[in-house]
């Protein structure tokens, strides 16, 4: 029974970005991605709200700005050339959190 249950579990697949013969993946630093992939076409940053457990509700505004600051997030957009989807690399706390692909940036 346990073998059957393990067989149905699928591990989460982490995205990676292939560029210039190198691979950037989740957990890489900004410096590492910049070294491997070069300058992004566009870069944006914003301050994401901080959530608290166990309800995963954002910290209310009066406390969010004074007691608990927001968390800086950066997004870098890479144009991978003809026939490839655009790649958006999201950094949180200085490391790659996610890599997503699409025809146009969100």
C-alpha positions as CSV (number, residue, x, y, z in Angstrom):
1,X,0.0,0.0,0.0
2,X,2.8,2.4,0.9
3,X,4.6,1.7,-2.4
4,X,1.4,2.5,-4.3
5,X,1.0,5.8,-2.4
6,X,4.6,6.8,-3.1
7,X,4.2,6.0,-6.8
8,X,1.4,8.5,-7.1
9,X,3.3,11.3,-5.5
10,X,4.9,13.6,-8.0
11,X,7.7,15.9,-6.9
12,X,7.3,19.7,-7.6
13,X,9.3,20.7,-10.7
14,X,11.4,23.7,-10.3
15,X,11.8,25.9,-13.4
16,X,15.2,26.8,-14.8
17,X,16.5,29.2,-17.4
18,X,19.0,28.2,-20.0
19,X,21.1,31.1,-21.4
20,X,24.6,31.4,-22.9
21,X,25.3,27.7,-22.2
22,X,24.6,28.1,-18.5
23,X,21.5,27.2,-16.4
24,X,20.0,29.6,-13.9
25,X,17.6,28.0,-11.4
26,X,15.7,28.7,-8.2
27,X,17.9,29.5,-5.3
28,X,20.6,31.3,-7.4
29,X,21.6,34.8,-6.4
30,X,21.1,37.9,-8.5
31,X,24.9,38.0,-9.1
32,X,24.8,34.4,-10.4
33,X,21.9,35.0,-12.8
34,X,23.5,38.2,-14.0
35,X,26.8,36.3,-14.7
36,X,25.0,33.4,-16.4
37,X,22.4,35.3,-18.4
38,X,23.6,38.9,-18.7
39,X,21.6,42.0,-18.4
40,X,17.8,41.6,-18.5
41,X,15.7,43.4,-21.2
42,X,13.6,45.0,-18.4
43,X,13.9,45.0,-14.6
44,X,11.2,46.0,-12.1
45,X,11.0,46.1,-8.3
46,X,8.2,46.4,-5.8
47,X,7.4,45.9,-2.2
48,X,5.3,42.8,-1.6
49,X,3.1,42.6,1.5
50,X,4.2,40.4,4.4
51,X,1.8,37.6,5.4
52,X,1.5,36.2,8.9
53,X,0.6,32.6,9.9
54,X,-1.7,30.7,10.4
55,X,-4.3,32.5,8.3
56,X,-2.0,33.8,5.5
57,X,-3.6,37.3,5.7
58,X,-1.5,40.3,4.9
59,X,-0.3,42.3,7.9
60,X,-2.8,45.3,8.3
61,X,-1.5,48.6,6.9
62,X,-0.9,50.6,10.1
63,X,1.4,47.8,11.3
64,X,2.8,46.8,8.0
65,X,4.7,50.0,7.4
66,X,5.8,50.7,10.9
67,X,6.4,47.3,12.6
68,X,6.7,44.9,9.8
69,X,8.1,46.3,6.5
70,X,7.2,44.9,3.1
71,X,9.6,42.6,1.4
72,X,11.4,43.8,-1.7
73,X,10.8,41.8,-4.8
74,X,12.6,42.2,-8.2
75,X,11.5,40.8,-11.5
76,X,13.8,40.6,-14.5
77,X,12.6,39.9,-18.0
78,X,14.7,38.0,-20.5
79,X,13.9,37.8,-24.2
80,X,15.2,34.5,-25.3
81,X,15.0,35.1,-29.0
82,X,12.9,34.0,-32.0
83,X,10.8,31.0,-31.3
84,X,11.2,31.1,-27.5
85,X,8.9,32.4,-24.8
86,X,9.9,35.4,-22.7
87,X,11.3,34.4,-19.2
88,X,10.5,36.3,-16.0
89,X,12.8,35.7,-13.1
90,X,11.5,36.8,-9.7
91,X,13.9,37.4,-6.9
92,X,12.9,37.6,-3.2
93,X,15.5,38.1,-0.5
94,X,18.2,38.3,-3.2
95,X,17.6,34.8,-4.6
96,X,15.6,33.4,-7.4
97,X,12.1,32.5,-6.1
98,X,10.5,31.6,-9.4
99,X,11.1,31.5,-13.1
100,X,8.1,31.7,-15.4
101,X,7.6,31.7,-19.1
102,X,5.0,33.5,-21.3
103,X,4.4,35.2,-24.6
104,X,4.3,38.6,-22.9
105,X,5.1,39.8,-19.4
106,X,2.3,39.8,-16.8
